[in-house]
Amino acid sequence: MGVLFLALVLASLTAAFALQNTDAVTVRMLLWEYQTSLVLVILGSVGVGIVLTFLSSLGRRWKRGSTIRSLQSTVDSQGARIRELEEALRTSRGSTPPPVSG
C-alpha cells in the first residue's frame, strides 16, 4: 500500500512539473532533430524510464517465480510423503494390539 501511495505522489509531482514547463524545445540526437513541447519530453522520458525499469526487473521476477514453483513442488511432494507415512502409521497401529501400560 505504501508503494502505491508513493507512486501516486511521484506521478502527481511529475505531472505538475511537466504541466508548468510548456515551452517548445528542440530535441537533438545524432543526426535526428525534433521540435516539441517540453511537457512531452518530460512525460516521454518518465515513460521510457518506467518501461526500462520494468524490463530490467523481468529477470529477477522470472528467477523468483522459478524458485517459488520449485519450492511449491517440494512442499507438495513432502505433503504427499507425510500423508503416506501417516496412513502407514494408522495401518500399523490398527494391525497390532495397543501397548499395555502398567
Backbone hydrogen bonds, N-H to C=O, Kabsch-Sander energy under -0.5 kcal/mol:
donor,donor_aa,acceptor,acceptor_aa,energy
5,F,1,M,-2.1
6,L,2,G,-2.5
7,A,3,V,-2.6
8,L,4,L,-2.2
9,V,5,F,-2.4
10,L,6,L,-2.6
11,A,7,A,-2.5
12,S,8,L,-2.2
13,L,9,V,-2.5
14,T,10,L,-2.5
15,A,11,A,-2.4
16,A,12,S,-2.5
17,F,13,L,-2.5
18,A,14,T,-2.7
19,L,15,A,-2.6
20,Q,16,A,-1.1
21,N,18,A,-1.3
22,T,20,Q,-0.6
25,V,36,T,-3.5
27,V,25,V,-0.6
27,V,34,Y,-3.8
28,R,26,T,-0.5
29,M,32,W,-2.8
32,W,29,M,-2.7
34,Y,27,V,-2.7
36,T,25,V,-2.6
36,T,34,Y,-0.5
38,L,23,D,-2.8
41,V,37,S,-1.5
42,I,38,L,-2.7
43,L,39,V,-2.8
44,G,40,L,-2.5
45,S,41,V,-2.3
46,V,42,I,-2.3
47,G,43,L,-2.5
48,V,44,G,-2.6
49,G,45,S,-2.3
50,I,46,V,-2.3
51,V,47,G,-2.4
52,L,48,V,-2.6
53,T,49,G,-2.3
54,F,50,I,-2.4
55,L,51,V,-2.7
56,S,52,L,-2.3
57,S,53,T,-1.1
57,S,54,F,-0.6
58,L,54,F,-0.6
58,L,55,L,-0.9
61,R,57,S,-2.3
62,W,58,L,-2.7
63,K,59,G,-2.4
64,R,60,R,-2.7
65,G,61,R,-2.5
66,S,62,W,-2.3
67,T,63,K,-2.4
68,I,64,R,-2.6
69,R,65,G,-2.5
70,S,66,S,-2.2
71,L,67,T,-2.7
72,Q,68,I,-2.6
73,S,69,R,-2.0
74,T,70,S,-2.0
75,V,71,L,-2.6
76,D,72,Q,-2.6
77,S,73,S,-2.5
78,Q,74,T,-2.5
79,G,75,V,-2.4
80,A,76,D,-2.2
81,R,77,S,-2.1
82,I,78,Q,-2.4
83,R,79,G,-2.2
84,E,80,A,-2.3
85,L,81,R,-2.5
86,E,82,I,-2.7
87,E,83,R,-2.3
88,A,84,E,-2.4
89,L,85,L,-2.3
90,R,86,E,-2.5
91,T,87,E,-2.5
92,S,88,A,-2.5
93,R,89,L,-2.2
94,G,90,R,-1.9
95,S,91,T,-1.2
96,T,92,S,-0.8
101,S,99,P,-0.5
